[in-house]
Amino acid sequence: MLGLKRLGLLAALVVAGLMPAAAAQAAAQPSTQDSQYLQAVHQVNLTEVELGNLAQDKGQNQQVKDLGAQLATDHEQLDQTVQSTAQQLNVTLPDAPSTDQQAVIDRLTNLSGAEFDKAWVTAELAGHVQAIQATQTEISQGTEQSVVQLAQNALPVLQAHYDALVALAQTLGVPVPQTSASGTPAPGGTATTPAPGGTTESPAPGGTGTEAPTPENTETPVPSLS
């Protein structure tokens, strides 16, 4: 009789839809790609807010100050969506920029005047290239629709930031890599630039014709939602 009662309870749960709902919830777990993108873009946003505030405090050129303010505002807004999406999917986000990202913040903190302005633009260009590439990868390879939609919404914002940085780089005489983040020719030099995620050379905007790095094989998406 006890066994029959248990079977009856099980049947009732199925009819009520509780078991299918649980199965659907399990199936909705984000992939490694989705989870790592959320984590990486969150660190990008944390870094960009700090770098944006730094530009407002230490920038000598008014355009650097103004663009820094815009980046900080935009990345704060982007991160609100990142945090809410991560919470819904039970993805734990880091609470600070990566070690490499923090190193870039520290390096720029020790600069001033025109030297700061040029170094800031250089780092921001590289950071946004990486962020755009990582976002494009999420759009093409992500499986959780809410994360893919987040990336689709973030991409035009990142591209607008990159375009503004290219224009500012030309004004300040800062070399711009040969290709843009969208893969189209861009004016400027051919030198690669240090990324906000580290001090080593990073791919030029738009990459070098190879597949865009994914969050799992770079410490910062690059941006490094910068």
PESUL-V614124 format. One record per residue. N is the residue number from 1. RES is the residue in one small letter. SS is DSSP state (a for helix, b for strand, c for the rest). NEAR is the number of other ideal C-beta (glycine too) atoms within 8 Angstrom. Layout:
BEGIN
n:N res:RES ss:SS near:NEAR
n:N res:RES ss:SS near:NEAR
END
This chain:
BEGIN
n:1 res:m ss:c near:4
n:2 res:l ss:a near:5
n:3 res:g ss:a near:6
n:4 res:l ss:a near:7
n:5 res:k ss:a near:8
n:6 res:r ss:a near:8
n:7 res:l ss:a near:8
n:8 res:g ss:a near:8
n:9 res:l ss:a near:8
n:10 res:l ss:a near:8
n:11 res:a ss:a near:8
n:12 res:a ss:a near:8
n:13 res:l ss:a near:9
n:14 res:v ss:a near:10
n:15 res:v ss:a near:6
n:16 res:a ss:a near:6
n:17 res:g ss:c near:7
n:18 res:l ss:a near:8
n:19 res:m ss:a near:8
n:20 res:p ss:a near:8
n:21 res:a ss:a near:8
n:22 res:a ss:a near:8
n:23 res:a ss:a near:8
n:24 res:a ss:a near:8
n:25 res:q ss:a near:7
n:26 res:a ss:a near:7
n:27 res:a ss:a near:6
n:28 res:a ss:c near:8
n:29 res:q ss:c near:7
n:30 res:p ss:c near:11
n:31 res:s ss:c near:9
n:32 res:t ss:a near:6
n:33 res:q ss:a near:14
n:34 res:d ss:a near:16
n:35 res:s ss:a near:11
n:36 res:q ss:a near:11
n:37 res:y ss:a near:18
n:38 res:l ss:a near:17
n:39 res:q ss:a near:14
n:40 res:a ss:a near:15
n:41 res:v ss:a near:19
n:42 res:h ss:a near:15
n:43 res:q ss:a near:16
n:44 res:v ss:a near:19
n:45 res:n ss:a near:14
n:46 res:l ss:a near:12
n:47 res:t ss:a near:18
n:48 res:e ss:a near:16
n:49 res:v ss:a near:13
n:50 res:e ss:a near:10
n:51 res:l ss:a near:20
n:52 res:g ss:a near:15
n:53 res:n ss:a near:10
n:54 res:l ss:a near:13
n:55 res:a ss:a near:15
n:56 res:q ss:a near:10
n:57 res:d ss:a near:6
n:58 res:k ss:a near:10
n:59 res:g ss:c near:13
n:60 res:q ss:c near:9
n:61 res:n ss:c near:10
n:62 res:q ss:a near:6
n:63 res:q ss:a near:8
n:64 res:v ss:a near:15
n:65 res:k ss:a near:11
n:66 res:d ss:a near:8
n:67 res:l ss:a near:12
n:68 res:g ss:a near:16
n:69 res:a ss:a near:11
n:70 res:q ss:a near:11
n:71 res:l ss:a near:16
n:72 res:a ss:a near:14
n:73 res:t ss:a near:9
n:74 res:d ss:a near:10
n:75 res:h ss:a near:15
n:76 res:e ss:a near:10
n:77 res:q ss:a near:8
n:78 res:l ss:a near:13
n:79 res:d ss:a near:13
n:80 res:q ss:a near:8
n:81 res:t ss:a near:10
n:82 res:v ss:a near:15
n:83 res:q ss:a near:10
n:84 res:s ss:a near:8
n:85 res:t ss:a near:13
n:86 res:a ss:a near:13
n:87 res:q ss:a near:8
n:88 res:q ss:a near:7
n:89 res:l ss:c near:15
n:90 res:n ss:c near:6
n:91 res:v ss:c near:12
n:92 res:t ss:c near:5
n:93 res:l ss:c near:10
n:94 res:p ss:c near:7
n:95 res:d ss:c near:3
n:96 res:a ss:c near:7
n:97 res:p ss:c near:9
n:98 res:s ss:c near:11
n:99 res:t ss:a near:5
n:100 res:d ss:a near:12
n:101 res:q ss:a near:18
n:102 res:q ss:a near:10
n:103 res:a ss:a near:10
n:104 res:v ss:a near:17
n:105 res:i ss:a near:14
n:106 res:d ss:a near:8
n:107 res:r ss:a near:10
n:108 res:l ss:a near:14
n:109 res:t ss:a near:8
n:110 res:n ss:c near:5
n:111 res:l ss:c near:11
n:112 res:s ss:c near:6
n:113 res:g ss:a near:7
n:114 res:a ss:a near:8
n:115 res:e ss:a near:8
n:116 res:f ss:a near:13
n:117 res:d ss:a near:13
n:118 res:k ss:a near:11
n:119 res:a ss:a near:11
n:120 res:w ss:a near:16
n:121 res:v ss:a near:14
n:122 res:t ss:a near:13
n:123 res:a ss:a near:15
n:124 res:e ss:a near:14
n:125 res:l ss:a near:17
n:126 res:a ss:a near:16
n:127 res:g ss:a near:20
n:128 res:h ss:a near:18
n:129 res:v ss:a near:19
n:130 res:q ss:a near:21
n:131 res:a ss:a near:18
n:132 res:i ss:a near:16
n:133 res:q ss:a near:15
n:134 res:a ss:a near:20
n:135 res:t ss:a near:16
n:136 res:q ss:a near:11
n:137 res:t ss:a near:15
n:138 res:e ss:a near:15
n:139 res:i ss:a near:11
n:140 res:s ss:a near:6
n:141 res:q ss:a near:8
n:142 res:g ss:c near:13
n:143 res:t ss:c near:8
n:144 res:e ss:c near:11
n:145 res:q ss:a near:5
n:146 res:s ss:a near:9
n:147 res:v ss:a near:15
n:148 res:v ss:a near:13
n:149 res:q ss:a near:8
n:150 res:l ss:a near:12
n:151 res:a ss:a near:15
n:152 res:q ss:a near:8
n:153 res:n ss:a near:9
n:154 res:a ss:a near:12
n:155 res:l ss:a near:12
n:156 res:p ss:a near:7
n:157 res:v ss:a near:11
n:158 res:l ss:a near:14
n:159 res:q ss:a near:11
n:160 res:a ss:a near:8
n:161 res:h ss:a near:14
n:162 res:y ss:a near:15
n:163 res:d ss:a near:8
n:164 res:a ss:a near:10
n:165 res:l ss:a near:13
n:166 res:v ss:a near:14
n:167 res:a ss:a near:8
n:168 res:l ss:a near:13
n:169 res:a ss:a near:15
n:170 res:q ss:a near:11
n:171 res:t ss:a near:8
n:172 res:l ss:a near:12
n:173 res:g ss:c near:6
n:174 res:v ss:c near:12
n:175 res:p ss:c near:10
n:176 res:v ss:c near:12
n:177 res:p ss:c near:16
n:178 res:q ss:c near:7
n:179 res:t ss:b near:12
n:180 res:s ss:c near:11
n:181 res:a ss:c near:12
n:182 res:s ss:c near:7
n:183 res:g ss:c near:7
n:184 res:t ss:c near:7
n:185 res:p ss:b near:6
n:186 res:a ss:c near:12
n:187 res:p ss:c near:6
n:188 res:g ss:c near:11
n:189 res:g ss:c near:6
n:190 res:t ss:c near:6
n:191 res:a ss:c near:6
n:192 res:t ss:c near:8
n:193 res:t ss:c near:13
n:194 res:p ss:b near:11
n:195 res:a ss:c near:17
n:196 res:p ss:c near:19
n:197 res:g ss:c near:16
n:198 res:g ss:c near:12
n:199 res:t ss:c near:7
n:200 res:t ss:c near:6
n:201 res:e ss:b near:5
n:202 res:s ss:c near:14
n:203 res:p ss:c near:11
n:204 res:a ss:c near:13
n:205 res:p ss:c near:16
n:206 res:g ss:c near:12
n:207 res:g ss:c near:13
n:208 res:t ss:c near:6
n:209 res:g ss:c near:3
n:210 res:t ss:c near:6
n:211 res:e ss:c near:5
n:212 res:a ss:c near:9
n:213 res:p ss:c near:13
n:214 res:t ss:c near:12
n:215 res:p ss:a near:15
n:216 res:e ss:a near:7
n:217 res:n ss:a near:5
n:218 res:t ss:c near:13
n:219 res:e ss:c near:7
n:220 res:t ss:c near:20
n:221 res:p ss:c near:17
n:222 res:v ss:c near:21
n:223 res:p ss:c near:21
n:224 res:s ss:c near:19
n:225 res:l ss:c near:17
n:226 res:s ss:c near:17
END
